[in-house]
Amino acid sequence: MRATRSAWLGFLLELLLLFEIQLCDVTEARQNHMNRMQMSGNFPDSREEQLVRQKIATDVQKYMNLSADPCTDFFEYACGQWGRYHKRQLRPDELSTAQQLMETKISEQLQQLLTQPLPPQHHPNGYSGASMTNVRKVRAFYESCVAVEANASERRRFLMKILKDNGGLRNVPNSNWQHNRQWVQTLGELRRNYGLDILLGLEIDLNLQTMKGNTIYFGEPKLTIIPAEHCNALATRGAQVRDEVYELVQQQVTENLRDWFGMDTGEAARFAGDIIRFEFELCKQMGEQDIQKPEEEFPPAIQAQIYGARSRTGQERLRRQKGGMTLTELTSEMGNHLDFKMLVEVILESQYPSQVYLRSPEYVKHVVRTVKANNRITVGGYILYVALNELNQPPEEAPSQRARQCVQVTQRLFPQVLGEMFQRHVQRDNAKHDLDAVFNDVIKALEEQFHVEWMDENDRRAARTRLSQYRVSLPDYQSLDLTDLQFQKSEDYWRRLEIALKYRSHQQFEALRGNDFGQDADGLDAFEVRAALSPRQQMVLVGWGLLQAPYYNYYYPKSLKYALLGHRLASALVQAFDDEGWNNHPQATAQWNEVTMSGYRNASECQRAQYSSYLYNEPGEFRNATRLREIIADGSGLNLAFNAYLAWLEQQDHKLRPLLAKETLSELNFTNTQLFFIYFAQTRCWAKDNQDAILDSMPLMQHTPERWDVNGPLSNSAEFGREFGCALGTPMNSGDKCLVY
């Protein structure tokens, strides 16, 4: 049915263009003009619209490699020339993506907002009194960052001050080395003063047991020395700390110690070796809960317990969760090798009698075992180095590139203020109207897809009810108050950095006194180029960065808008209706029943094995549950976005020829539905400076996660195969389609 609908709509559009039907008469043009006025609140410039459409047509065409076969490798067909036009952004051995270029463009806009004159208070884009004060403080911080010299003595004095304030290092002279100091005290003070999440993660979040008030959760830390892709349970399996990737990290630590404190090379290398070996052990348990275990790894008793109504991954995560306990009880359970009570009381500077919870129980146990197996000097030295490495945030680049780094630091420290500044600058009513319209069509498309065979009727009704409660929202900045943040004119960047970090940390712990049920840990700010699910608020949040050129323009064809916005919205929304989103939802009243759960397991297992075969040529190799969730959302999101676009086409009055004709780009010889898939791919283009060196004789070398992000979802779309005439069995139209929705 969908194939017939897609083909019929495409044929109609081609027919209109083939016979050169006049695109508009006076009445239609006038009515369309008035509709636009009502929609956007301003008068569109037809010349501007023409230029926008010509520009996007040129960009779409120039990035394509039309000599490639779209049925063999659509990424190469749509993005084959992308790297040629972005050589300046390519760095040796690094991936450069369309998403990164968009984020760089947004960063440049933020830089302009931080340096251009502020609008008068009564200007349409002017700030209120409180907002103006916030902006001036943030600009003062940014200006001090741009002015600082990367290797100035102030930086070394700042790092030495941190060292002296936190017990020093034995091998750094004059660092206030305190040989009797407990590393738990150092860990707590660094968390309290600078918000640094080291060794043991500590988060303030809604108490999901009582569903009111906030509580403390312990889990994995946010900060490591070893990059995250090499510091996890999967990466360290079979790896050795002497492997090249870890040796390179150790060399960097050695160089830093010599640079910061003038440490002797031999002593610096020994210290670096100790702390990298320590962290390597910690890495062995990080991300363990994200590994999807095969069924045969569960003992029979566990299998009988867990396969009632949940996926293996969901049940295993539930099995690992522990109920709340007091800090004294937790310390005792961990053999008194880590004083959780002391740690929290140092952080809060007060007692905390309430219960706490473990988000990653196995990692917490592993931390206790690891610190027990190492001497306290190594543990304390590790904590201090990670802190110094994070606090050492100077703009190291040449002065011409320093502003970009300073924008990034300012974004991390003052995301809401910068978000409000960006939103005031870019928000447009017509873009919001587009977003609302696309989201409504995506909701309808997902509701229709709840007819999938694997979902039981009772769960289908519950899903429809929950879906009806979801809304789309852009960031809302209200009551931002930086009154307690004070900078003095005489203070340099390093002092202001310290003040800003302490202020941010204080604000985080203030949340313990609140009840932030509506707030999700994964917030989103206006300058971000993404959409994100907020299940507690029952919203999909969208950053204004996603609604900026070249990704989006009001004058783009709807085919392009649905390919970008429709897909991003649908992918986020699907995560509320997968196993993790449905069964672990804090407001869930009932979990999926066995019929639904069994069907979902089959559908998700199909996608897991498919992706594993693509990457490793082995269906059982890939077991990353978090990545699998992304793959499911991407594939289903594409299907929903395309169906939403087709539904929009069906809703149009086909007598409105100008509207339908604008669904193609006259400079390009593609149908509107083909443009949908091409633009989906081009928002995911990427390149490496040496990618041409990949040998055609080694096809698996071309099977990367980034290439899958284009070819994978498209190869699972029957509509894509039909639109590009791909024969069944070709790489882009395989016989086995794997989709959840």
N, C-alpha and C positions, 0 to 999 in steps of 0.2 A: 504493500500500500504506500509506504513511504517512498519507494523507488518511483512509483507511478506519479505521485504528487510532485516529487523533485523534478522528474523529467518533463512533466507537463508545464510546470512553472518556468523551467529553463527554455522550453520550446516557445512559449508565449513571448518571453523577452526577446529571444532571437528574431522571432517573426516581426515584432515591432520595429526592430532596428533594420532588418533586412529590407523592408519596403520603405525605409526612410520616412516613416510616418512623422508628420510634423509634431515636434515635441510639445508645443504649447500654443494655444490661441490666447487672445487678450484676456478672456474671462478667466481661464484656468490659471494663467500667470498671475493675474491680480489676486485670485483667491489663495493661491499658494503663497504669495507674498504676504497676505494678511495672516495666514496661518502661522507663518514663520515669525511674524511680528508678535503674535499672541504667545507663541511658544517661548521665544527667547527674550522678549522685552526690548528688542532693538531692531533696527532696519538692516537686514543683511546686504552686503555689498556683492552684487552678482559678479563683478570683476574679481573680487577676493575669492569667491567660490570657484570660479574658473581656474584661477592660479593654484589654489589648493589641490584641486583634482588633477591638474596637469603635473604638479609636483609629486603627488603620491603615485601617479601612473609611471612617471619617469623612474622613481625609486624602485617600485616593484619590478619593473622590467630590467633595470641595470643590475640588480642583485641576482637575477636568474641565470642559470646555465641551460639554455634551451637545447643544447646538444645532448644533454643527459636524458635518459629515459625515465619519465616520471613513475613508471610502473616498476622500475628496478630500485631506484633510490630517490625518493622525492625530496629529501634534504638537499641532495646535490642539484636537483632540478630547480628548486626554489631559492637556494642559498649559495649556489656554487661560486658566484662572483662576489659575494658579500665581503669576503676578506680583502679583495683587491681595493675596495673603496674605503677600507678602514685600516690600512697598513700603519698609519701613524699611531693608532691606539694599540697595536699588537706589541707585546713584550715577549722576550725569549722564553720559550717553553711554558707560557701562560695562555690560558684560554680567554679569549675576548668574546663577549656575547652582546646581542642586541639589548638585553636587559641591563647589562653593565653600562652600555653607552647611554641609555635613558637615564640611569641613576647619575652618571657623570653630568649630563645636561642639567638635571635638577640641582645638582651640587653647584654648578655654575650660576644658576638662578639664585640660589641661596646666598652665594658670595656677593652677588649684586645687591641683594636686599640688605646685606650686612654693611655695605659700604656707601650706597647711594643716599642722598639727603632724605630725611624722613618727611612724609607728607604733613601738612598742617593738620591740627586736631580736627577741624571741621570739614576737611576734605573727605569725599566719599570713601577713600581707603585710609582715612586717618585713624589713629589709635585713641582710645579713651585715656583718661589720666593714668589708671592703674596699668593698662597695657603699654602705654608709652614708657612708664618707669621700667617695666620688665624688659622691653626692647632695648632701652639704653644700657641696662646692666649687661645684657647678653652681648651687645655690640662692644662694650668696654672690655669684656673678656676676650672676644675675638680679636680686637685691635691689639691687645697685649700679646696674644699668640703670634700674630703676624710680625710684631716688632722684635720678638725674642730671637737671639742667635742660637742656632742649633747646638753648637759646641761651647757655649759660653760657660764661664765658671759658675754662674748661678745655677745651672743644671746640676753640677756635681755637688754644690752646697745643698741643694734641695734633696738629692738622693741621700747624702750623708746625714741630713737632718732626720729623714725617715728612719734611717738605720739606727741613729742614736736614740730616737724616741721609742724604738721597739726592741731594745736589748742588744743591738749590734751583732757583728760577726767576729768570731775568734780570729780569723785570718785577715781582718781589716783593721789596721792600727787606728787608734783614736775614734773608734766607732761605738764606744760605751758598751763594750762586751760584758754581759752579765751571765756568768757561767751557771748560776743557779736558777735562772729564769725558766719558767715552764713554757713550752711552745704553745700550749693551749691559751695562755694569756696573750701571747703575741698574735695568734690566730684571731682571737676575739677582738682585740683592739684594732687590728687592721680592718676587720669587718665593720666595726662600729664607726671608725673614723673615715674610712674611704669606700665602704661598700664592696670590698673585695671578696669574692667568692672563691676561696682557695681550699684545696684538700677535701673539704666537706661542704657540700652545697647546703645553704640555709635559705628557705623562702618563706615569705609571709603570704598566706593565701586563705581563702574561705575555708572554714571548717566543714568539710564535706560529710562528716559524721553527724553533726548537729544541724547543718545547713543554716547556721547563723554565727556571726562573729568571725574573726580571723584567728588563725593559729600558725604554729611553726611546723614546717616540713623539712626533714633532712634528706639529702640525696646526693647526686653527683655535682661536682663543682663546675662553674662556668669557665674558670681560668685554668689553663695548662700551658706548659712550655712547649711540649710537643704538639704540632698541629692536630686538630680534631680527627682528620682523615687517617692519621697514623696512631692516634691515641684512643683506641677502642678495642673491645673484646675480639672482634673479627680481624682487625688489622694485626693484632699482636699474636694471633694463633700461628704458630710455626715460625714467628719472627724472633730475632735475637737483638739485644740491645747494641750489639756490635755491627748491626746492619748499617749500610751507608746512610740511610735517611736519619737514623738516630745519631750517628756519628757527626753528621752535619749540624744537627741541633746542638750537640755538645760543643762543637767548635765555636758556634755563635755565642753560647753562654760564656765560654772562655774569653772570647774577644770582648764581650760586654764587661766582664769583671775587670779586665785590664784597663778598659776605657774609663769605666766609672770610678775605680778606686786605685788605679795604678798597681794592681796586684801582680805579683811575679807570675810569669807564664806557667811554670810548673805547678805552683800552688793553685792558680786559677783552673788549670786543666784537671787537677785532682778534685777540687770542689765541684766542678762541672760534671765530672764523671759520677760522683756520689749522688748528686741530685737528679741527674737524668736516669740513672739506674733505679732510684727510688720512684720516680714518676712512671717509668716504664712498667713497674709492678702495679701501680695504681691503674694504669691504662687497661690492664688485662681484664678488669671487671666493668669498665665503663661501657655503657650501651648494651650490656648483656640482655636487658629486658626487651631490646629491640630485635633480638634474634628470634626468628620464627623456627621453633624446633619441629623436626619431623615427628609424626605420630608415634613411631616406634621407640622414641627416646623417653616417652612417659611410662612409668610403671603401670601395670594393669589397674591397680586400685585408683590411681590418679585419673586414668582414662575413663573409668566408669563414673568417677565423680564429676569430671569436667565436661564430658561431651553431651550433657543434657540439653543445654540451650545456649552454648557460646562457642566461639571459635577457639582453637587451641591456644592462639596467642592471647586472646582476651582472658581466657580462663587461667592461663599460666600467670598473667599479670595480677589477676585477682587473688590467686593462691599465694603470691609472694607478699601481698599487702598485709600489714600487721595493724591491729587496733592501736588506739592511742595509749600512751603511758606517760607517767611523769618523768621529768629529767633524772630524778634519782633512780627510778626503776630502769630507765634505759641505760644509765651508767652501770648499774649492777648487772643487767642482762649482757652487757658487752664486757664483762669480766673486770670492770673498773680500770681498764687500760686507756680509756678516753673519758675524761670528766665532762660530760655533756652539761651538767648543772653549772659548773664553773664557766664553761664556754658561753652559755646563753646569758648568765648574769654579768659577765664582763661586757658582752655586747650591749645589753639593755641597761646596764648600771642599776639593775634592780632585780628582785626575785621574780621568778615566773612559775607559779604553782600549777598552771593549767597543763593539760596533756599535750604531747607533741606526737607527730606521726612520721613514718618513714616512707618516702616515695620510692627509694631504691634500697630495700633492706639488705640485699646481697652485697651491694657496693659498700654500705655502711659497715657491715661485718668485715669486708675485705680491707677497708681503711684501718680498722682496729688491728687486724692481723698484721698489716704491713708496718704500721708505726711500732708495733710491739717487736717486730723483727729488725728494726733499725734503731740506731742510737739517737738520742734526743738532739744531738748537735746537727746530725744530718736532717732530721725532720724540721728543726727550727730554721736551719739554713735554707732548706727548700722553700718554706713559707715566705721567708724574707726575699729570696730571689724572685719568686713569682710576683710578689707585691711590687718590688722595684721595677721589674720588667713592664708591668702594667702601668705604673705611675710615670715611667720615663716616656712621656708623650710629647717630645719636642717635634717641631716641623723639621725633619732631617733633610728634606729636599732643598734644592737650590731656592733662593728667594723668589724666583719667578714662579715656582710651583708650591711655595709654602702656603699660600692662601687656601689651596684645595685641602691640604691636610688640616689646617685650622678650622675649616668648615666642618670636617668630619669630627674633630674633637668637640666642637660646639654642638653638633647634632647629638652626640652621645650624652652630653651633660645637660643640655637644655632642649630636648626634643619638642616639648609642648610649645615653648615660646617660638622656636623656629617654625613649627608646624602652623601656628596661628599666623605668623608673618607670611608664610607661603600661601596659605589658604586665602588670606585677604587679597593677595596679589593675583591669584589665578582663578578663583571661583567664578563660574559662569552659570546662569540659570539654564541655558540651553543644554549644557553638558550634563547637568543634574537631571534634566528631563530625559535625555537619552539614557542615562544610567537607570532611572526608575522604569522606563519603558522596557528596556532589555531585561531587567531583573524580573519584571512581571511575566514576560514571555518565558523566561527560564523556569520560573516557578510552575507555570502551566505545563511545560515540557516534562519536568521531573514528576509532576503529579500523574501525567499520562504514563510515564515509564514505571510507575509503581505497579503496573500490570505485569511486570516480569514474572515468569513462571515460578521462580524460586521463593517468592514471598507469599506467605499464608494470608488469607483474607482478613483475619483479625489484625495481624500486624500491618496489613495494607491500610486498613481504616485508621489505625493509630498513627501511621506515618503521614497520612493526609492531614490529620488534625494538627500534628506538630508542624508540618510544612506550612500550613495556613498562618502560623504565628510568626514566621520569619519575615524580616524586613531588610532592606538595604540601607546603609547609612554612611555618610561621610563624617570625618572627625568633627567633634563638637568641643570647642574650647570655651569653657566658662569658669570664671572665678579663679583664674591663674594668679597666684599671689607669691611674689618673691620678696616680700617685705623683710624676711629674716636673712636674706642674702645681701651682704654688704661688702663692697669693694672700696678700697681707699686709692686715691690717685697715685700715691707713692709706691703701691704694690706692683711687683713685676708679675710676669705670667705664672711663674712657679708658685708664688704665694696665692694667686687667684685660683690656680688649679686646685691647690690644697683646700681652699675655702669652699670651692664649688663641689668638690667630692664629699666633703664633710656635710655640706648642706643636703646634697642628694641622699646620702646615707641616712641622715636624720629623718628625712621625709619618708623613706621606705619603712622605717621602724615605727613611725607614727601610725602606720596602717594597722598595727596590732590593736590599736584602740578603736578601730573602726569596724565597719561591717560592709565590705566592698563586694557584695554578692554579684553585682552587675559587672564587675571588672574581671576580665580574663588576663592571665599572665602575659599572653601574647597580644599586647596592644598594637595600635597602628596609628601613625601620624600622617598629617596631610601631605608631606613631601615624599612619602613612600610610593613606590611604583608596584603596587600589588593589591590584591583583595585577600581578606582573611576572615575565617569563620570565628564568630564570638558566640559560642553555644549558650553561655549563661544569659547573655542579653538577647539571644535568639535573633541575631543579626549577621549579615555579611558586611564587614567594614571595608571601605574602599578608600585608598589614598588618592588625593588630587593629582599626584604624580602620574597615575595611570591614565589620566584624562588630559595629557599634554602631548603636543606634537613632538616627534613624528608618529608616535603610537596612535594618537587619536586626534581627530579634528571634527568639528560639528558638520563640516561639508563632505566628509567621507561617505561613500555608499554604505548602506546598512549592512551589506555583506561583510565589509571590513569591520564594522562596529561589533557585529555579533561574533565574528572570529576572534576579536580581542576581548571585549567586555563580556560577551556571552560566555566565552570559554572560561575566563577567570572567575566570574561569578558562579558558574555552574560547578567548577572544580572545587571551589570553597564550600558550596552548599552540599555537595555530595558527601563531604566528610562528616556532616551531621547525620547521615543516613547509611554509614557503613557500620561494621561491627563495633569498632572502637567508639565512634560518635554516638551510636544508638545505645549500646549496652552500658557504657560508662558515663553517660550523660548525668550530671548531678541532679537534674530534675526528672530523671526517668522514673516512670511509675511502673513499668513492666518491661522485662527483657524479651527479646525475640524468642518465639517458641522453637521447638526442635525442627519442625518442618522448614521454617524460614532459615534457621541457623545452618541446617544441613545444606540447603540450596545455596546459601551465601558462601559456605566453605568451598563448594564445588566451583562456583564462579570465580572466587578470589584465587583458588589454587590454580585454575587455568591461567590466570594472568601471571602468577608467580612463576610457574614452570615455563611459560612463554618467554618472559623476560630473562630467566636464567639461561635458557637455551640460546637466546640472542647474544648475551654477554659472554657466556662461558662454554657454549656448545654442550651444555650438560644441564638437564632439567632440574636436577636436585641440588645444585650448588648455591643458588641465591636464596638467602634466608633473612634478609633485612626487613622486618615488619614495618618500620617507619617508611622506608622507601617504597615498599609495596603499596602502602596506603596512598602515597603520592601518585603511583602509576595507575591505580584504580580510579582515583579522582580525575587524572588527566584524560584517560580514555573515555570515561563516562561523561566528563565535562564537555569534550568535543562533540560527542553524540547529542547531548542535550542542547548545546549551543546551535548546532546545525538544525535540529528539529524546531528550536525556537525561531530561527530565522525563516524556515519554511512556513511556520505558522503565521509569522508576521506578513509574509508575502500573500498568504491566502486571505488575510484580513483586509488587504488593500482593495480599493475599488479599481478594477483594471481599466476603467475608462480614464483614470488619471495617468495618462501616458507619460507625462514628464517624470512623475515619481518613479515609475517602473524603469524607464529608460536610464535613469541615473544610477540604477543598481549595477551598471557596468561602467567601465572606463573606456571611452571611445578610442583612446590611443593604444589599447591592448586588445588582442584577439582572444579574449577569454570570456566565458559566460559568467554570470553573477555568482553561481554556485562554485565554479572553479576558482573565482577570486577569493571566495570564503576560505577554501583550503590553502591557497597560495599564501594568503595573508596570515593565516594561523601559523604556517611554517616560518614565515619571515619575521614574526615577532620572537622567534626562537633561534634565529640564525646565530652562528658562532664561527670562530676561526682561530687557528694557531699560526704562528709565524712559520712553522715548519710542516704544516699539515700536508703539503704537496709531496713530502718525502715518504708518506705512507704508501707502501707498495701495493699495487693492484693484485699481486700474487698472494697477498696475505689478507683476505677479506675480513677475517675476524678482528684485525687491527683497526678496522673502520667501525667496528661495533662498539660504540661508546655510549655511556648513559645519555650524553647530550644529543647524540644522533637519534637515539631511541625516542627522545622527547618529541621529535618530529615524526619519524617513521613509524614508531610503535602505535600511537593512537590512530594515525591515518590508516595503517594496514589492518586495523580492527574495525574500520568503518566501511560497511558495504556501500554506502552512498558515495564515498570517495572513489572506490573502485569503478563504480558506474560512471561517475562524472568524467573520469580520465580514461575510460575505456580499457581498464586493466583486466586482462584475462585472469580467470580464477586459477590460482596456483603460482602466479607471479609474486615476487617478494613483497609488493605493496598490496596484494590482494590474496592473502593466504586463505586456504579453505577453513582453517580453524579460527573463528572469531572469538575473542575473549572480552566480554564486557559485563560489568555488574549492572549498570543502568544504561 
